[in-house]
């Protein structure tokens, strides 16, 4: 008996017929993996190059989503591709109980782009959600406290632990999630309950700590720019004020840079740097590997040492192939000044979006930093009622015109770019 692999191990058939792809996925994918389909009909990609994608019929798209903010240096980037090929040809896997130089080099290089003056250490894993789970465990282990605070409208992942600290109902399953999680209002300067101010939201945080917790915190999770929540930049003064309150209650300050990190916001390498704060723990993924499965938790050493006497293991954490991709990503960002590019091109795009807002009353708000931005559709600017149906139609038109973006936000009325 022979198989298709006997003569050419790379000759496994791939059926690119559109209907066959859809039917095979619907037949063999679990319902939990079939649910995340943004367009009315599935969009099937065959190849990518730089900022462009092509579907199975050859239509070209400008990827304004970086496929969920993962592609930070372009599709098929030659530096990343060569690094991955070189490592894959040598050793594809080295589990974390054994040593390999590539992950150690990458850890050193990540520490070098963190704020100076702190003793940072790195724990690699495979995704942002997995990294959030670890950060949650680390906060409780280090502090000896259980209570954790997160922001309403936040997104931190879909695993059991990560969705427990996610403040969007659409991402929370109808089961008892982790206990000890309290949500405080997000200081959304457009749609927040207090409007465009800061102190009332910090007062809310005080009340959350006082009424919703024991007064002794494990930590707080913050996205400096909420991603899936609709690109919500937190205002100046909020994060520093939150850090003061959390630390006073015995907790650590955890910043989620999964979507906003790696120079995407233009002004800084990390989005938290715009707030003149230094977190205790930083969670990163997505753009770290340009699409290769990779995540990391970077923590101050004295906090990370809280886990020294307990066993914690990721079989594929610190995979040398993924870490080779990560090293190449850092090199390309720094060598080609992509942070400066994000600031320059983002400013140009912001001007265009603001002109659209001036022209169309349905655009209630335009916001963001660098190449992480959004426009929000409303039924009218006075009530700010979410224009969800209109966004659904606009979203389908972006595809028709060769753009890939995302409809996002708690009401799915935000075009995320």
Secondary structure, DSSP 8 states (H G I E B T S, - for coil): ---TTTT-TT-------HHHHHHHHHHHS-HHHHS---SSS---EEEEEBTEEEETT--EEEESSHHHHT-SS-BT-HHHHHHHHHHHHH-S---TTS--HHHHHHHHHHHTTS-TTS-EEEEEES-HHHHHHHHHHHHHHHHS--EEEEETT----SSHHHHHT---GGGS-SS---SSEEEE----TTTSTT-S-SHHHHHHHHHHHHHHS-S-EEEEEE-SEETTTT-EE--TTHHHHHHHHHHHTT-EEEEE-TTTTTTTTSS-SSGGGGGT---SEEEE-GGGTTTSS-EEEEEEHHHHGGGTTS----TTTT-HHHHHHHHHHHHHHHHTTHHHHHHHHHHHHHHHHHHHHHH-TTEEEEEEETTEEEEEEBS-TTT--B-HHHHHHHHHHHHHTTEE-EEETTTT-EEE-
